[in-house]
Amino acid sequence: MYLITNGIIITEETLLEGFDLLIQGDRIVQIARPGELAVEEGTEIIDARGGYVSPGLIDIHSDYIEHMTAPRPTSLFDFRLSLRETEKELLSHGITTMFHSLSIFKSADYKYRPIREPENVRKIADLIEQTHSSKHLIRHRFHARFEIDNLDQVDNLKQYIAEEKVHLVSFMDHTPGQGQYRDLEVYKKTIRGYNNVTDENMDSIIANHQSKQKLTEDAIREIAAMAKERNIAIASHDDDSLEKLDLVQSFGTVISEFPITMEIARKAKEKGMYTVAGAPNVLLGGSHSGNLSATEAVKDGSIDILCSDYYPAALLHSVFQLASLCGKDLAEMFKLVTLNPAKAVNIDEELGSIREGKKADIIIIERLDGDDLPVITAVMVDGKLIQKTNYRI
């Protein structure tokens, strides 16, 4: 049993000051004023020292595990080591549930990543599954990002789903001239950022991608149906038109990842979809691809969820930055990284908010450097104190 005291509790509705939080086993038992709680002898007291007491952060889109496993094209570290080192880092950023976004790509023209080879995706997926019944720090989940020109890997994706190793499926199309790369100049700049490519070769690369065979609508519907039968959420990627929104929603899609424009983000929300933007977009002041500004979209109310994408530290910092820049309530901003992603992937009955009866995934956040810098000083997962950090003077 733990008692968290002297903190500002971030609930689904508001910030609670002058209340304590009681945890027993893996559950939140009670939220009440000091002296009103039934505290047993031997209960461990955790002093939040005036910091925020928040639900653990839930990240439903991040390829950080790819970077940790293969930081260089010719470097491939032991997968178990990579996963274990990654979870230690994620804890320090307050992320207690991570949907590792493993990319099932056919090819990449600008940066080869060995982790995306089919046999390596399989190894990481198996390791993620094994953490559910072995020692681990955070909740590891598998977000299968499937590029729709990768016809050779359809059977593998179906097998992952049938084996119940997948927890989120997204269908992606990075063909230049649409989606993320609707501006071909942005695509060319991206390619040239990695390789010295002549204009002639660039034209050939673009033509090759634009002529590739892709999954048929019926094939996508079949995979989506398998996912829905298992209560696995389905996401689309880089939605750039109303027609695409209509199409992906007909597959059962409930999440629109990285809508390209404000108009599309608004329309996706009108259709009842959850909309996702990258937290690095907030910290950088805009999209690295020249697309939707996450800050402006949050101000507009057209973004529901922030993900770390490729930079886990961005989640926590973006929440506080948005509350300041947008004049939004901090409790509402925290929903972008807690309750809303939990709802989108169907885990909100247990996770995503501080409420009596829910799982005790809790983080404590203090602020340094004149309150400009939020830092994690304690992390609990399943009611267990996993990490405690004391900043010294």
Backbone hydrogen bonds, N-H to C=O, Kabsch-Sander energy under -0.5 kcal/mol:
donor,donor_aa,acceptor,acceptor_aa,energy
2,Y,23,I,-2.5
3,L,44,E,-2.6
4,I,21,L,-3.0
5,T,3,L,-0.6
5,T,46,I,-2.4
7,G,19,F,-0.6
8,I,51,G,-2.8
9,I,7,G,-0.7
9,I,16,L,-2.5
10,I,53,V,-3.0
11,T,9,I,-0.9
11,T,14,T,-2.6
16,L,9,I,-3.2
16,L,14,T,-0.5
17,E,15,L,-0.6
18,G,7,G,-0.5
19,F,7,G,-0.5
20,D,32,A,-3.8
21,L,4,I,-2.4
22,L,30,Q,-2.9
23,I,2,Y,-2.9
24,Q,27,R,-2.0
27,R,24,Q,-2.0
28,I,358,K,-2.5
29,V,22,L,-2.5
29,V,27,R,-0.7
30,Q,22,L,-1.4
32,A,20,D,-1.7
36,E,33,R,-2.3
39,V,37,L,-1.6
40,E,38,A,-0.5
43,T,40,E,-1.6
44,E,1,M,-2.3
46,I,3,L,-3.2
47,D,45,I,-0.6
48,A,5,T,-2.9
48,A,46,I,-0.7
50,G,6,N,-3.1
51,G,48,A,-2.0
52,Y,365,I,-2.8
53,V,8,I,-3.0
54,S,52,Y,-0.7
54,S,363,I,-2.8
56,G,361,D,-1.9
57,L,94,G,-2.8
58,I,337,V,-2.9
59,D,57,L,-0.5
59,D,97,T,-2.6
60,I,58,I,-0.6
62,S,99,F,-0.9
63,D,309,D,-2.8
66,E,63,D,-1.3
67,H,63,D,-1.1
68,M,64,Y,-2.4
69,T,65,I,-1.8
70,A,66,E,-2.6
72,R,75,S,-0.6
75,S,72,R,-1.9
76,L,74,T,-0.5
77,F,69,T,-2.9
82,S,78,D,-2.4
83,L,79,F,-2.6
84,R,80,R,-2.4
85,E,81,L,-2.6
86,T,82,S,-2.3
87,E,83,L,-2.1
88,K,84,R,-1.3
89,E,85,E,-1.7
90,L,86,T,-2.7
91,L,87,E,-2.0
92,S,88,K,-1.3
93,H,89,E,-0.7
93,H,90,L,-1.1
94,G,91,L,-1.9
95,I,90,L,-2.2
96,T,57,L,-1.7
96,T,94,G,-0.7
97,T,57,L,-1.6
98,M,139,R,-2.8
99,F,59,D,-3.0
100,H,98,M,-1.1
100,H,141,R,-2.5
101,S,62,S,-3.1
102,L,100,H,-1.2
102,L,143,H,-1.7
103,S,101,S,-0.6
104,I,145,R,-3.5
105,F,103,S,-1.0
116,R,113,R,-2.1
117,E,114,P,-1.9
120,N,117,E,-1.1
121,V,117,E,-2.2
122,R,118,P,-2.1
123,K,119,E,-1.6
124,I,120,N,-2.3
125,A,121,V,-2.6
126,D,122,R,-2.4
127,L,123,K,-2.1
128,I,124,I,-2.6
129,E,125,A,-2.0
130,Q,126,D,-2.1
131,T,127,L,-1.5
132,H,128,I,-0.6
132,H,129,E,-1.2
133,S,130,Q,-1.4
134,S,131,T,-1.0
139,R,96,T,-2.9
140,H,138,I,-0.7
141,R,98,M,-2.6
143,H,100,H,-2.8
143,H,141,R,-0.6
144,A,142,F,-0.7
144,A,168,L,-2.7
145,R,102,L,-2.2
145,R,143,H,-0.8
146,F,144,A,-0.8
146,F,170,S,-3.1
147,E,104,I,-1.7
147,E,145,R,-0.6
148,I,172,M,-2.7
150,N,147,E,-2.2
151,L,149,D,-1.7
153,Q,150,N,-1.6
154,V,151,L,-1.2
157,L,153,Q,-2.2
158,K,154,V,-2.5
159,Q,155,D,-2.1
160,Y,156,N,-2.5
161,I,157,L,-2.2
162,A,158,K,-2.8
163,E,159,Q,-2.4
164,E,161,I,-1.6
165,K,160,Y,-2.5
166,V,160,Y,-0.6
167,H,142,F,-3.0
168,L,142,F,-1.1
169,V,233,A,-2.2
170,S,144,A,-2.6
171,F,235,A,-2.1
172,M,146,F,-2.9
172,M,170,S,-0.5
177,G,181,Y,-3.1
178,Q,175,T,-1.1
181,Y,178,Q,-1.4
182,R,179,G,-1.5
184,L,182,R,-0.8
186,V,183,D,-0.9
187,Y,183,D,-1.5
188,K,184,L,-2.7
189,K,185,E,-2.2
190,T,186,V,-2.1
191,I,187,Y,-2.5
192,R,188,K,-2.6
193,G,189,K,-1.0
194,Y,190,T,-0.5
194,Y,191,I,-1.5
195,N,191,I,-2.2
197,V,195,N,-1.1
202,M,198,T,-2.5
203,D,199,D,-2.3
204,S,200,E,-1.8
205,I,201,N,-2.4
206,I,202,M,-2.4
207,A,203,D,-2.4
208,N,204,S,-2.3
209,H,205,I,-2.1
210,Q,206,I,-2.4
211,S,207,A,-1.1
212,K,209,H,-1.0
215,L,148,I,-2.9
220,I,216,T,-2.1
221,R,217,E,-2.6
222,E,218,D,-2.0
223,I,219,A,-1.9
224,A,220,I,-2.8
225,A,221,R,-2.4
226,M,222,E,-1.7
227,A,223,I,-2.0
228,K,224,A,-2.7
229,E,225,A,-2.1
230,R,226,M,-0.7
230,R,227,A,-1.1
231,N,228,K,-1.8
232,I,227,A,-2.5
233,A,167,H,-0.7
233,A,231,N,-0.5
235,A,169,V,-3.0
236,S,255,I,-2.6
237,H,171,F,-0.8
238,D,257,E,-2.4
239,D,257,E,-0.6
245,L,241,S,-1.8
246,D,242,L,-2.3
247,L,243,E,-2.2
248,V,244,K,-3.1
249,Q,245,L,-2.2
250,S,246,D,-1.3
251,F,247,L,-0.7
251,F,248,V,-0.9
252,G,249,Q,-1.4
253,T,248,V,-1.8
254,V,234,I,-2.6
255,I,234,I,-1.5
256,S,274,Y,-3.6
257,E,236,S,-2.4
257,E,255,I,-0.7
258,F,276,V,-2.1
260,I,239,D,-2.8
265,A,261,T,-2.2
266,R,262,M,-2.7
267,K,263,E,-2.3
268,A,264,I,-2.6
269,K,265,A,-2.0
270,E,266,R,-2.4
271,K,267,K,-1.7
272,G,269,K,-1.9
273,M,268,A,-2.5
274,Y,254,V,-3.1
276,V,256,S,-2.5
277,A,305,I,-2.3
279,A,307,C,-3.5
282,V,278,G,-0.8
282,V,279,A,-0.7
283,L,279,A,-1.7
284,L,280,P,-2.6
285,G,281,N,-0.8
285,G,282,V,-0.6
286,G,281,N,-1.6
290,G,287,S,-1.3
292,L,260,I,-0.7
294,A,292,L,-0.7
297,A,293,S,-2.2
298,V,294,A,-2.5
299,K,295,T,-2.4
300,D,296,E,-1.9
301,G,297,A,-0.7
301,G,298,V,-0.8
302,S,297,A,-2.5
303,I,297,A,-0.6
304,D,275,T,-1.5
305,I,275,T,-2.2
306,L,336,L,-2.3
307,C,277,A,-2.0
309,D,61,H,-2.3
310,Y,308,S,-2.2
311,Y,308,S,-2.6
314,A,311,Y,-2.1
315,L,312,P,-1.2
317,H,313,A,-1.2
318,S,314,A,-2.6
319,V,315,L,-1.4
320,F,316,L,-1.4
321,Q,317,H,-2.3
322,L,318,S,-2.8
323,A,319,V,-2.0
324,S,320,F,-1.6
325,L,321,Q,-3.1
326,C,322,L,-2.9
327,G,323,A,-0.5
328,K,322,L,-0.6
333,M,329,D,-2.0
334,F,330,L,-2.2
335,K,331,A,-0.8
336,L,332,E,-0.5
336,L,333,M,-1.2
337,V,334,F,-1.5
338,T,335,K,-0.7
340,N,335,K,-2.1
342,A,338,T,-1.6
343,K,339,L,-2.5
344,A,340,N,-2.3
345,V,341,P,-1.6
346,N,343,K,-1.3
347,I,342,A,-2.9
348,D,342,A,-0.7
350,E,347,I,-1.1
351,L,347,I,-2.4
355,R,353,S,-1.0
357,G,28,I,-3.3
358,K,355,R,-2.2
359,K,350,E,-2.0
360,A,26,D,-2.6
361,D,359,K,-1.6
362,I,360,A,-0.7
362,I,380,M,-1.4
363,I,54,S,-2.8
364,I,378,A,-2.4
365,I,52,Y,-2.8
366,E,375,V,-2.3
368,L,373,L,-3.2
372,D,368,L,-1.0
372,D,369,D,-0.9
373,L,368,L,-2.3
375,V,366,E,-3.2
376,I,92,S,-0.5
377,T,364,I,-2.7
377,T,375,V,-0.5
378,A,364,I,-1.1
379,V,387,Q,-2.4
380,M,362,I,-3.5
381,V,384,K,-2.1
383,G,360,A,-2.5
384,K,381,V,-1.7
386,I,379,V,-2.5
386,I,384,K,-0.8
387,Q,379,V,-1.6
389,T,377,T,-2.8
391,Y,389,T,-0.6
